[in-house]
Amino acid sequence: MSKSKRLRFIYNPHAGRRKAVAALDHIIQIFQEGGYEVSIHRAGSPADIEHTAAGSSDVQVLVVAGGDGSAHHAVNGLMKIKESERPVLGILPVGTSNDLAFALRLPRSIAAACSVINQGRIFAMDLGVVNDRYFVNVAAAGFLTDISQKVDVRVKNVLGQLAYYLKGLESLPSFRPFRLQYDLEGKHYQEEVMLFLAVNGLSVGGLRQLMPRASLSDGKLDILLVRQSGWPEVVRILFSLLRGEKTASGKIEQFQTEEIMVYTDRSLTSDLDGEWGPENPWHIKIGPKISVFH
């Protein structure tokens, strides 16, 4: 690999028990041994990740160390760069869920994930779009979908995925179902639902194989709806999903689509990859592809 290849490394200093901070010198060493000229950026905020990614047309590779939220902001920044100047995205999975890294089959080890980037295997990955925002893994609304924003980063670092589920159980008694209307392939549908997901990857919130048919390159989104029901049935469905089991409940609807228009009966904010997304209504569709290492 030519020494002229430039790599920008952005890291979230708070993600994953500060794993990237502890391994910073080793990370730089591995990339330099791979032939890269490395520049470093310590992200001060999610917006900082997005801004730095948007200004990275001067490098060939942009590597982000963090979780799905960090990848989300990096992608939204990269998509502001014209395609011919856009760097290839590399992921070092040091977040809580790392759903995108799971779908890309990236190793958990930081050193091994760096080696994946050095090896140079590039994959054209689908992106989802909600209104004017891109997402890499999931667009969601309803029960459990704002948990990531409510859980303190220090609690996530200590408890990991468990922190999400504990917070979810805390909010269960006060959650109200919402009426969801959607247009699909020329037909109009209406449902009272607890949860809406549009999934691009294989897992959501660490729930592996939640969408076994999903693919990052098939040009389709996998939609999951959990219809309104009594709390015992809702809890049973949710725990089945948490355990990765398939349930025969008629309260679950799943289908694939390239595009869907979604309306709700009250104001709701979406969740995109664990980050705040746009308010409804939502025009959700498959967007362009982006190049990532895998």
N, C-alpha and C positions, 0 to 999 in steps of 0.2 A: 504494500500500500504506500502511496506517495506521501512524503512528509508534508506536502502542501495541503493535505486534507485537514480541514479545520472542524473542530467539534466544540460545541458549547454545552456545558454541563450545568443544569439548573437543579438545585436541591432544596427541598422543603426541610428546614432544620428541625421541625417538630414531628415529622412523620415517623411512625414505626419505632418509637422509643429511641429516636435520634440515631438510627442505624447508619444513615448516610454520613452523618457528622463523624461518627467513630471510624468509618472506613474511608474517609475522604482522601487521604494520602495514597492508600492502596488503589482506589478507583483511578486517580490521576495516573499512577504508575502503569496500570493495565492499559489504559487508553494510549498513553505515550508509547508503550511497547508495541501497540497495534499500529503505530505510524501516524497518530493524530497529534496535531497542535491543539492543545486544550485550553479553553478559557472557562472560568468558573463564575457562576452567579448564585448567590445565596438569596433565595426568594423571601421577601418580607411579607408577602400576602398572596392570596390567589390571584388578585388583579395584577400583581407584579409578575407572576409566572406568565400570564397571558400577554402582558405588554412586552416582556423580554422575548417571548417566542415570536411575537409579531415583528420584532426588529432583528430577526435572525437570518435574514436573506444573505448575510455575509459568511455563513458557515454551511458546510455540506451535511452535517449531522447535528441534531439537537437531542440531547439526552436529558430525561427528567427522572429524578429520584423522588418518589412519593407514592401516593395511592391513586385511586381512580379520579379523585377530585383534581389532583395535580395534572394527570393526563388530560382530563377534560379541558382545563384552562390552557394547557399547552396546545392542544388541537385547535381550540377556538382562536388562539393567536396565530398559529401556523396557517390557518385557512385565510388569513388576511394577506398572505404573501402570494403573489402570482405563482402558478404551478411550476413554471420553468426555473424559479429561484427558490422553491420551497425545500428546506432540508428534510432528510429522512428522520423520522422520530424513533428514538430508542427509549425503552422503559427499564428503570431499575425498581422492581416492586418492593417498596418498603412501607406501604400503607397498611390499613386495617383489613380491608377486604381483598384488594388486588384482583378484582373480577376480570379486568382487561388482561392482566398478565396471565391469569388462568386460561382464558380463551386463546391467548397466543402461545400457550404452553411454555412460558418462560420459566427458567429455574428460579427457585427462591433465593439461592445464594447470590449475594451481590457480585462476587467475583465471577461466578458462572454467567450471570446476566450481562456483565461487561464483556465477557468473551463472546457471547452471542452477537453483540454489536460489532466487535472486531472481526468476526467471521463474515459479516456482510450479507447475510441472507435477508432479502427484502420481500415483504408481503404487501399486496395492495388490499387494504382493509376498508370495508364499508363504513361510512359514517351515517348516523341518523341526524335528522334536522327537526327541531320543533320551532315553528315560526322563524326566527332569525338566529337561533342558537344551534350549534352542533352538539351531538353527544356520541360517545364511543360505545357505551354499554347499555344504558337503560334510561328511558323517560318514564316517570311514574307520577301518580297522584292518588291520594287517599290514605288509608290507614298504613302506618309504618314509614311512609315515604319522606317525612320530614325529620326522621330520627337523627340522621347524620348531622344535621345542623344544630340539633338540640343537645347532643352529647359533647361535653367538654373534651378537648383534645387530650388532656392529661388522663381522663377516665378511659378514653379509647386506648391510649397507650398501655394502660395497666390491665384493663379487662378485655381488650380486643373486641371480637365480634359479639361477645356476651353483653357488652355495654349497650349495643343496639337493641337487643331483644328485651333486656330489662327495662329500658326506656319505653319500648313498645307496649309491654304489659302494663306499665304505669298509666299510659294514655288510653288504654282499651275502654274503660267504662265511660269516658266522656266523648268518644268518637261518634259522629253522626254519619250515616250513609248519605250518598249524594246521587242525584239523578244524572245519568250520563247518556247523552245522545250522540250518535255517530253516523256518518254517511260512509258507506262502503260499497264500491262497485255499483253505484247507481241506486242503492237501497238505503232506507233510513231505519235506524234501530234505536230503541230506548230501553235503558236498564236502570234499576236501583242497585248501586254497587258500593262495595267497601274499598275496593282496590282496583287500580288500572295500571298495567305495565305494558310498555312497548320496548321489547328487548332486542338488542343487536348481538349480544354475546351469549355465553353459555350459562352464566350464573349471575345472581343479583344479591348484593349484600352478603356475599360469602356462601350463598346457597348453591352449591355445585350441582350442575345438571338439572337446574330448574326448568330449562328449556332445551331438552336434548336434541331437538331438530334444528336449533338455532345455529347460524353460521355467520362468521364475520365477512364472508365473501359471496353470499348467495343472492344479494340484491333484494332481500326481504327482511321485514321486521316481524317478530313473533309477538302477538298480542295475547295478554292474559287478563281476564276480568274475574273478580270474585264478587258474585252477586250478594245482595243483602240477605241476611238470614238471622236466626236467633243466635245469641252469643255462644251457646254450647256448640252449635254447628260451625260457627266462625272460628272458634278456638280450635276445634278438631281439624278443620281445613288448614289453618295456619301452622299448627304443629306438624301436620303431615308434610307441608311444604318445607318447614324448617328441617325435617329429617330427610328430605329428598325423596319422599314417597309420593307415588301417584295416587290420587284419590278419585273415586268414581262419582263424587258428588256432582249433582246437576247444578250446583252453585258456581261451578267453574266453567268458563268459556275460553277456548284457545283457538286462534287462527293465525294465518300468515297473510301479510299484505305488503305492498310497496308504498301505500299512501293511505292515510285516514284523516278525516276531519272530526274533531271531538269537541262537544259542547257540554257544559254542566249547568245545573240549576242554581248554583251559587258561586261566588268568587273563590277560586282555588289557585294556589301557586303550584307549579309543577316542580319535580325534582329531577335533575339531569345529572347522572353519575354521582349522586350524593351532594350536589350543589344546587342552590336555588335556580330554578328555571323561570320561564315566562308564565304570566297568568293566562287563564283560559279566555277565549277558545284556543284550541291548539290545532295547527295544521302540521301533522306528523308524517314524515316521509323519509325514504332512503335518499341520502345525499350523494355527493361525489366520494371517490375513494381517496385515501391518504396512504403514503408509503411508510411502513414501520418495519423495524427489525424483528425477526422471530426465529 
